[in-house]
């Protein structure tokens, strides 16, 4: 029911194991101690309300604890074995003189909630809104990752100032962690085994259906953005649910799973020689002709993770099907292309044209 993300340290003399886990809530990682003589005696050592990581020194006397939450950017401190803070390493307090201090007045905090997936699983979502005006409806920027093994989106931690910029531009910002995403246990993740592009897509649709019930959301102005597995998700959403987005961005998408890293792909899809049907169902090429909503395809041309062949194969298919789309390639950029300011100038320009400023 909960996940251990890392082993922080072991004190053999005291008979204790220290680990980081989300025992109390999937939205937070905390440092815990387990007494090996009392296997059911698990004690939380760090303060609730933060997303935390920790490492222990070799002599098992001190921890370095790092943490953040939605209102506190990353900070770190030295702690003793009881979890008590001994000294700040970097307090990073949001006070006068801090680079972010001038923007605190307009900093918008997320709201968290849950909804049920079609199978009854609990899904966690987060939403940040501009300062809402009565009677006004707002466009929505939906960001997702969705893949197994990594990429939790909804958590009690500090988000990039980029998110605040998106909200400042007048968007509601929304994320939901679908079935298959990490830190929810093996059974939750196993629902994607040999079924990539299925239940995670359904859950994103459940999130969008929830958005449409909000009185301040303009159901005709919802846009989607995803990179890597999220880019794959964009394509599956557009193929399976025409009209769900007023526009969507697919960054560095896996289009053919046979082109992706074997250590990841075979873990979730199996041996391609034995399970070709799972690969065929997960690929996005066959149904690319069903894409009818505005699409921006983006890719770093030196991407050695999701290779460029994925994007060019998709582009060729869309052209063969006479489907309009936009495309932006980044020479010399790898999988981390979203760190480039031009990427976000392009993404937000596309969203403004097709989503925010969409004519009714």
Secondary structure, 3 states (H helix, E strand, C coil): CCCEEEEEEEECCCCEEEEEECCCCCCCCEEEEEECCCCCCEEECCCCCCEEEEEECCCCCCEEEEEEECCEEEEEEEECCCCCEEEEEECCCCCCCCCCHHHHHHCCCCEEEEEECCCCCEEEEEEECCCCCCCCCEEEEEECCCCCCCCCCCCCCCCCHHHHHHHHCCEEEEEEECCCCCCCCHHHHHCCCCCCCCHHHHHHHHHHHHHHCCCCEEEEEEEEEEECHHHHHHHHHHHHCCCCCCEEEEECCCCCHHHCCHHHHHHHHCCCCCCHHHHHHHCCCCCHHHCCCCEEEEEECCCCCCCCHHHHHHHHHHHHCCCCCEEEEECCCCCCHHHCHHHHHHHHHHHHHHHHCCCC
